[in-house]
């Protein structure tokens, strides 16, 4: 890599990380100021559970703040990378324009398209980091990232009631409470159906998930089935209820699927391998999963295309007022970026998930090609 290309790319990446750190600290500072009492109360409860007494001090509370917010730097990067990259490009290019660096580079025979190469290479590096972050880091931190301030003391997500939820075989499962900490269902009531007709009902006070057996291990489970007598003269008799103990409720509604049905935010943190497994199992909305999987690559392409569209505002032969160029860049780049991301997130009824997610890329591609080709050099 030429020295000049490496120098500009490292400057762009340096500005990116500086701007990213400032925005992250600013966002976290606001949350800490608003939720400070909740952090103090949670730290006090943890101190009491450990055998201490009194109210938690500043150091203990600050430690809890770090433990709660440190994983969120990866989530913040996932959401803010395109926006921060656009700002870092503006700061880097405007500094080069102000110090007449672009004039010197043009004077030695470099084209304006060649000058923008370090920014595109730097953006590709950031896109690669975002993809690695999504596939390797966020799936491991999903449980901690979904925690709320009210769950600070327990360290796990709170339990919730499970309404009647159908699985792939048609069985309807209800539970009074699902406990993510112990991966168990409390107060289970399941309706086993055969072609729409009710075949049996299963009740149990508690069930724990077993991946090896592919179902919920029941404690004191009872299966109630409806049977009719076999003799031909009993067709008008009432049904006979048979009750027998059962220790397994076989279903594909595992804890991960239940959590996804409760919060689509967790679905955004799945890796492509996990999404493929859910698609094969058929336990989750297929169109939503395909939109998430394809949208992951579509968002990266949009980030790169918007950067290409915004670069000509600063890649100029002659000096111009930097403020005006920055306002024009923000006025066009930010709406394009936000509109495209919203278009990816929202389902389009008239389009298939793949086409709807790729539509912003298709729309921005000719604009980016035109902007890149018409830069004066």
N, C-alpha and C positions, 0 to 999 in steps of 0.2 A: 504494500500500500504506500503510495507517495506520501512524503512528509507533510505536505500542505493539506492533503485530504485527511490524514490522521489528526493533524492539529485542529482543523475545523470541526471534525466529528467529535473529538474529545471535548472541545469547548462546548459544543451543543449538548453532549451528554452531561457535562458538568453543570451547565445551567439547568438542565432538566432535573437532576437530583437535588440541586439547591432549591429550586422552585417547589419541587415535590415535598421536600422536608419542611419548608415554610408553611405550605398549605396544610400538611398533615398535623403539624404542631398547632396551627391555628384552629383546625377543626376539633382536635382533641381538647385544647384549652377551653373552648366553648362548652363542650360536653362536661368536662370536669367542673367548671364553674357552676353549671346548672344542676348537676347531679352530685355535688360535693357531699351533701348530707347523707345520701344513699351510700356513698363509698365509706363514709365514716361509720355509719350504722352497721354495714356489712363487716368492716374490719373489727368493730367492737364485738359482734357476734362470734366471729372467728377466734378472737382473743379469749372470749369467755369459754368457748368450747374447748380451747386448749388449756384451760385451768387458770387463766388470768382473771383480772378484775379491773373495773374502771373503764373509762372511755379510751379507745385506740388513739395513739398519738399520730403526729404528722407523718413520721417515717413509715409506720405500719399502713396507714391509709395510702401513702404514695406508692408503696409496694403493690398494693391491691390495684391501684390505677394502672401501673405498668403491666401487671399480669393480665388485666382485662383488655387493655388497648393495644398491647404489643402485637397480637396476631392480626389486628385490624389494619396494619400497615400493608399487608398483602391484599386484603380486600379493597383498601383505598387505591392501591396501584391498579387493580383490575378495572375499577370504575373511572379513575381520573387520568390514566395514562394518555389517551388521545388529547384531552384538553390541556394537560401540562406540557405535552410535547409541542403543541401548537404555540403555547406561550414561550417555551424555551427557544423555539425556532425564531420567534419574533425578537426576543432579547438578543440572541446571537447575531442574527442578520442585521438588526438595527445598529448594533455596536460596530460591525464591519462596515456598514454604510457610513456611519458617523466618522469613522477614522480613515475613510477613503481606501479601505483595503480592497474593495471590489474594483475600484479604478485601477489600482496597481496590478491586480490579477488580470483584468482585461487588457492592460497595456503590454503584458508579456505574451499575449495571444491566446489566452484561455477563453473559451466560450462561456456564456452565462449558464447554459445547461450543464457544463462541466463543473462550474462553481457550486451548483446545487447538489452535486453527487454526495458530498459528505453528509448533508442533512438526510438524504434518502437512505444512506447506509446506516446512519445513527437510528433512524426510525425503524429500519429492519431489525436492528439489535433490540430495540425496545419491544417490538412485536414478538420477537423470539422469547424474550424474558416473560412477556405476558402469557404466551402459550404455555411455557414451562410452569409458570405460577399457577395457571388454571388446571393443568393436568397433574402436577406433583404436589403442590403445597395446599391449595384451597380444599381439596377433598379431605385431607388429614386434619384441617382446622375447622371443618364445617360445624362440628358440635360446639366449639368454643365461640365461634363467630355468631351463632344463633342465640347465645345467651343474652338475657336482658339484665338491666341494672337490678331488678328485683330478685335475680337469681345469683347474685354475687356471693352470698354467704354459703349457699349449697354447692356452688361450682358446677352444677348441671342444670339442664333445661327443666322447667317445671312440668308436671304431669298435666294431661288434658283428657277430656272425655272423648271417646270414639263413637260417633254415631254409626248407624247401620252402613257398613261398607262392603260392597261386593268384591269378590275375588274373581280370578279367571274362570273358575268352575261354576260360578253363580252362587256360591255360598255367601250368605249375609252375616257379617260379624259385628257385634256391638259389645262395647266394654264401658264400664263406669269410669275407668281411668286407665291411661297408658303412662307408665313410668319409664322415661328414657334412661334413668340411672341404672335400674336393674333389668332393663329390657323385658318388662313383664306387663301383662294385661290384668287388671283387677275387675272382677265382676263380669265374667264373660257370658254372653248369650249368643249362640250361633244358630242360624237356620240353614240346614242343608237341603238343597233343592235338586230335583231330578227332572230336567226338562220343564222347569217352571213350577212344578208341583212340589209341595213340602214333603220331604222324605223323612227328616229327623230334626230334632232340636237338641242342642248340646249346651249344657250349663256347667259352669265351674267358677269357684270363687277366685281362682288365680291361674295364670298360665305364663310360662317362661319360654322364650323363643329358643328353638334348637335348629341350627343350620344343618346339622348332620341328618336329622330325621325329617327336615323340611316342613316344620309345623310348630305349633305351640304345645309344650308339655303341660298337661292339665293336672291340677291338684284337686282330688275328689270330684273329677268330672263325671257327669251323668248324661247319657244319651237316651233320649225318649223317641221311640219310633212308633208309627201307627201301623198296625197289622190287622187283617181280617181273618176270621176262622176259615179253615179249608173245606169244611163240608158244604155240599151244594145247597142244603136247606137253610143256610145262615146268611144269605145274601142281604136280608133286610136287617140283620142285627147291627148294633152299634160297633164302631171300631174298638179294638183292644189296644191299650197303650202298654208298650213294653219298655221297661227301663233297665239299663245295664250300665256298669261303670266303663269309662273310656279314659285313656291317659294321653291321647294325642288328637289335636285338631289340625289336620293336614290342610295347609293353605299356602298361597304364594304371597300373602300379605305379611311381609317381614317388617321389622322395626324401621328399616330404611324407607320402605314404601309408605308406611304410615306417616312418617315424618314428612315425606315429600308431599303427600296429599294435604297435610296441614299447612305447609309453608312452601310456596314455589321458590322462595329465596334459596332454600337448600338445593333445589334442582339446578340452580345456576352455578353451584359449586361442585357439581359432579364432574368427574373426568369422562372422557369419551368412552372409555372402556365400561364404566359404570352405566352410562346412558345406553350403550349397546346391550348390556345385560338386562336392563329394564325393558328395552324394546323386545328382546327375545322372550322375556317372561310375560309380556302383555299385561302387566298390572298397573300401568300408568298411561295417561293420555298420550297416544303416539304422536299426534300432531305437535303437542307442546315440546316433547323430547326432541323431535326432529328440528323444530324451530330453534331450540337451544343449541343443538349440535352444529347446525349449519350457520347459525348466527354468530357462533364463536369465531369462525374464519371470516365471515362477512364483516364483522366489526373491525378486524385487523385490516382488511382491505380498505374499508372506509377511512380508517385513521390515516393510512398512507395516501389515499387519494385526496383527502381534504388538505393534507400537508402540501401536496403538489399544487393544488389550487391556490393555496395561500402564499406559496413561495414567491411568485412574481410581484407581489406587493413590495417586497424588499430587494429582489434581484433586479436592480436598475443600473443603467449605464451612468446616469448623471445623478448627483445628490438632489434629494427633495426633502421637504419637511417630514421628519420621521413620525411626528404625532399623527399627521393626516394619514400616512400609510398604515400605522398601527390601528387607527380607528376603522379604516376600510377593511383591513384584514380581520379584525374582530367582528365587524358588522356582517361579513360574508361567511367567514370560516366557522364561527360559533353556531349560527343558525343552521348551516348545512350539517355540521357534526351532530347537533342535538336532534334535528329532524330525522336524520338517517338512523340514529340510535333508537329513537322512539318508534320509527317505522319497523325496526327489527323486533322490538319487544312486543308490539301489539299484533295480535292475529288479524289477518285480512281474510274476511269470509269468502271473497270471490277468488282467492288465490290459494294454491297449495302452500304448505309451510315452506318448502324449499324456494319456490318462486317468489313468495312474499318477502322472504329474508334477503334474497339476492337482488331484488328490485332496486334498492338504493345503490348498490354497487354498479349495476347496469346503467343507472341514470348518471352517476358521477364519473364514470369512466371516460366518456367522450369529452366532458367538461375539463377533466384533468389533462387529457391528451392535448386539447386545444390550448389550454393555458401554458403547458410546458413547451409546446411547439412554437408559440407566438412570442416567447420572451425575446426582447431585443438584445442583441449581442454584438 
